[in-house]
Amino acid sequence: MRRTIILLSLPALIGPFTLSGAAGSPAEALFSRLEKILPEGFSRPTPPQIYGTADNRLKDGSIFDYMDGGGVAWIEHGYREMFHAEYAGKNGLAVTLDVFAMETADKARAALADERICPAGGAAAPFAPGGRVFRFPPDYYTYFPVKRLIVYLHVNDDRQGALLDRFAADVRNMVEEESK
């Protein structure tokens, strides 16, 4: 009787996931730093999440686990991975931070020009060249590029626009510092 021995490594058994955060991902150092930043007066009720592509799932899965069909537009523009965090403030205030890592800075700018990702209009972001801010009561949000990254921030009360702008400036400074 012949026996066949099959050797499997742990990565072969569990698939292409990176188990500890975004370890080994191009944006790993930035994502680690982003875990430490909070808007003034807010806490983070849940741990940040890290998403990759369908072919390179990270700790929390792929972009499609985060935004379902909306991920197609991002993939078309060279999406690689993202950091997602939610913050809770007093009186039901909530802030969302998403940082999308794209293949190139040109692809990041092209993604922001795609209305499936960033709506037309808005006002120039005072804290980031090339960024836009949108006030649709009760929401206030922004998109802005930093090299090959796209930052999205949202607060659920448009009267808190100044708070979000300050946090956006802090995030932009951290992202720019990390990408040097």
Secondary structure as GFF3:
##gff-version 3
##sequence-region A 1 180
A	DSSP	alpha_helix	10	14	.	.	.	ID=ss1
A	DSSP	alpha_helix	28	34	.	.	.	ID=ss2
A	DSSP	beta_strand	49	51	.	.	.	ID=ss3
A	DSSP	alpha_helix	63	67	.	.	.	ID=ss4
A	DSSP	three_ten_helix	68	70	.	.	.	ID=ss5
A	DSSP	alpha_helix	71	76	.	.	.	ID=ss6
A	DSSP	beta_strand	79	88	.	.	.	ID=ss7
A	DSSP	three_ten_helix	90	92	.	.	.	ID=ss8
A	DSSP	beta_strand	94	102	.	.	.	ID=ss9
A	DSSP	alpha_helix	105	113	.	.	.	ID=ss10
A	DSSP	beta_strand	123	124	.	.	.	ID=ss11
A	DSSP	beta_strand	132	136	.	.	.	ID=ss12
A	DSSP	beta_strand	139	146	.	.	.	ID=ss13
A	DSSP	beta_strand	149	155	.	.	.	ID=ss14
A	DSSP	three_ten_helix	158	160	.	.	.	ID=ss15
A	DSSP	alpha_helix	161	178	.	.	.	ID=ss16
###
